[in-house]
């Protein structure tokens, strides 16, 4: 599921509340399944951290990661292996992000919250982390992965359901196919650089999300 909103819309605040690391002064945020609280929540914040005084291996174990089985079959296992004996505080920002995201996705949490998980990760590893999400969902078909990102290509590759926040309110919640069309799509096929785009393509998704957020210059959103 993709969680989409402009900067300051409350995406990170919602994640922290669902993960139990933020307690508000009013209201309640609870992650449930069939009316019961989920047993565990996997959470990677925008700026992930591992215990800096520990080896990466030990820091991940401390977070409930099974190195020998879960992480060993990760699509990024080969890239993580050389990092395991290094202190966590010796990693670059991209390496830390890679270890934190891959570690959480190797677990079997029924709910996984990823807040800008690919920020700072190079192109090669970004593709591998997308594969990690697919592998997690294959192993845990009942698990819900929620991705907050401004990168529409990543949202398109991963998300089949969207929640859109705008000015403190949910303006859309539903499957990707139900996203209302942007006005420029009404009555004609979308074209970009002379090539017809499939309605599920990245460019179309970006226009539809932008229209919901009030940032499209293509006119109002079309509901049909």
Protein Blocks (a to p, Z undefined) as FASTA:
>chain_A
ZZdddehilmmmmmmmmnopaccfedjddddeehiacfbdcdddfbdcddfkbcfklmmm
mnopafklmmmmpcklmmmmmmmmpcfklpcfklmmmmmmmmmmmmccfbdcdehklgoi
afklmmmmmmmmmmmmmmmmmbccddddfbfklmmmmpccdcddeehiafbdcdfklpcc
dfklgopacdeehiacdfkbmklmmmmmmmmnopacgbpaddZZ
